[in-house]
Amino acid sequence: MSFRDKLIKTKDIQTEPVTSQELDAIMKKVPQSAPGQLHYTQKTLTKKLDELDAVKEEMRAGKIKISKIVEVKGRKRTLTAQQFADLKGNIAQNGLIHKVLVRAIEDGMYELIAGHNRLEIYRQLGKDEIEVDIQEIDGSRVVENAFYSNLFQSELTAFEKYQGFKEIREITGENQDQMAQKAGISPSQISQIFSFESFPDSAKNILKQHPGILGYDAAAQLSKVKETKLLDILNRLVLGEISEAKAVAMTTIKAPNLTVKVEPIVIRNGKTTFAKIKQKGGLIAITLVDESRVESILAQIQNLLKSNIK
């Protein structure tokens, strides 16, 4: 693979093969004489070795200039104002507990893989350098490494974890079991995370703006709710009108208790109870106080029922 192809791969740029015009333009920069070509090669090699030495020095120091870090749009994790303020206060007081993750790219620059909020806080604190973990990561695995790094080093919300796993699935083609094994979590956990998969786009759009309003268990319950009701619940969660527990309770429609307690019918002879009659559905139960009257009463009931047969 040529240096140009490696550069293209590193920067994730889709392009066409080098044209003859581009090749001519490159060759014009190369001296034609043998001494000139030797000097050009030595100069280029020296530059690359200097860049390598600089990277090695920065790796030994464990710090790099913030100005040398390049951020890729879309990777920064969303924090609430309070979460960001808490993180900033912690870093200002205790320093950086977890280094930001970067990889070396061209021209002595570094691509930020994980730690966007930490880097922003360092900028706001007026710092010029930041502690880094420099790793050799192939361009095609940058998203995966960034996600798995944040998965264990920050408080990703349930929905943000779903988005991360979904993006990894699209890039790698891995199934849920494979991703669970790589992440070090159980298949049941990742199944819960993917409860968000069945949410309509309208609901996902709300969660993208407010990813912290819903956890795994609640998402699994709400995934069974119709879109109109789901949107109503999510909007009420955003406004703080209901708690997550209340949101889950709203998904369960309890059937009204239609059971009516039927009091027994008491047949009296003066003040003395002669019989009690209980009825439930098509069942009629008669209790006679005087058991000696059972056969005669039973015969009367039989005649009564026969007389009602049409």
Helices and strands as residue ranges (DSSP letters): H 3-10, H 20-28, H 34-61, E 63-65, G 66-68, E 69-70, H 81-94, E 100-104, G 106-108, E 110-114, H 116-124, E 129-134, G 139-141, H 142-153, H 158-172, H 176-183, H 187-193, G 194-198, H 201-209, G 211-213, H 216-222, H 227-238, H 244-249, E 265-269, E 272-280, E 283-288, G 291-293, H 294-307
